Amino acid sequence: MQQATVNSLITSRVLFKNAKNLIAASTNHSCSAGLIILQDSIEIIVLACLLEKNDDGRDYSKKSFDELLGELKKVELPTKNATKLKAMNKQRVLAKHLGELVEPTTALGFLHACEEFADALVISTTGKRLEEIFLLDLLIESEAKLFLVKAHIELQKGGIESSLVEIRKAIFVELEHNYSIYGWKDVDGATGLMAFLKGGAKAPYWTKNKKWIDKNIKSPLHYIQIDYDRLKRDALEWGVSTVDLENIRRLTPEVFRIDKDSDWAIKTEMAHNYKDDVIGARYCLNAAIDVIFRIQQHSRRIKRQKYSTDNTVLDDEFSGANVYENASTDSEIVGTVDTPSDFDVYSKENGFNCLEEYYWVAKRPSPSELDDPSDWVGCSGYVHANV
């Protein structure tokens, strides 16, 4: 497939999604705007498929929409719902040039006709469904992508329930794992580096202790404790539809795993008819691709300093030095540097007395302490740079 075809289909997807959201608002004005965008989206798909089929430099730029549909027939490409699409184009002209509003039911009918048309045309031209093209070309290589590829394969084979499970696994590894409080099940409390190592950074703070977990966690699936306010804020920052995100979580079975080497725990609701919901599964797959794509794009836009892979540790001369709570020798002493090589140095900064300099350090847990956190005695704070 030509790269220009892929680019056009991705552009069309963006327009189509915007059109779908506008039409879903079900007001005359939003449906009129959605219909105008929808027609542009379909026209881009038609042009992309024609250029993919006829790689001879033919110019289609001056042809009308109806003429482009005729060109599809000439090259033996399907034109499913062509009559409805021509009617949609006429309705678009009335809405765009004459200000005639579109009824929500009319717009919704055109939307469904366009979905069927686009699916049939793209499959005939490329041999792939739209979601497969977006899955392979939009997402960067990741574990979430692997799960979505499995979901697509299962969906193609008719394994709808297993496809929904794979979709939820992708959502889990991309975002839900940040709400896992499993690491806190044997801990009454932790701060600093040890709290970071326990995971569940985005889970509600009151859930991250042994007492709460013993009382409330009745199955492995319960280790995921969503902070819904945090999730909504993240979704807004990623540019993700909160409705799509919640729909995915509502329509797919819950999943949980401890780590990458662990087996999955899966919860299926007996009242849910997963096996017959082809439309729901396809919706979830497309929505999950969009959600994960936006999260990945957001992560790629974040700029960070380049860090050395080698940790800086305290020199031997700091053996026996005090570790202070604040950047001042007048503050509380929270520990002592027993073995300098066990203390990682993260920054050098001036203290409250600007003539003094301090290192911010944290004691690194040993392998045995990582295996048995009950033996861990953490220590972090400020060490005077001039011992």
Secondary structure, 3 states (H helix, E strand, C coil): CCHHHHHHHHHHHHHHHHHHHHHHCCCHHHHHHHHHHHHHHHHHHHHHHHHHHCCCCCCCCCCCHHHHHHHHHHCCCCCCCHHHHHHHHHHHHHHHHCCCCCCHHHHHHHHHHHHHHHHHHHHHHHCCCHHHHHHHHHCCCCHHHHHHHHHHHHHHHCCHHHHHHHHHHHHHHHCHHHHECHHHCCCCCCCHHHHHHHCCCCCCHHHCCHHHHHHHCCCHHHHECCCHHHHHHHHHHHCCCHHHHHHHHHHCCEEECCCCCCCCEEECCCCCCHHHCHHHHHHHHHHHHHHHHHHHHHHHHCCCCCCCCCCCECCHHHCCCEEECCCCCCCCEEEECCCHHHEEEEEEEECCCCCCEEEEEEECCCHHHHHCHHHCCCCEEEEECCC
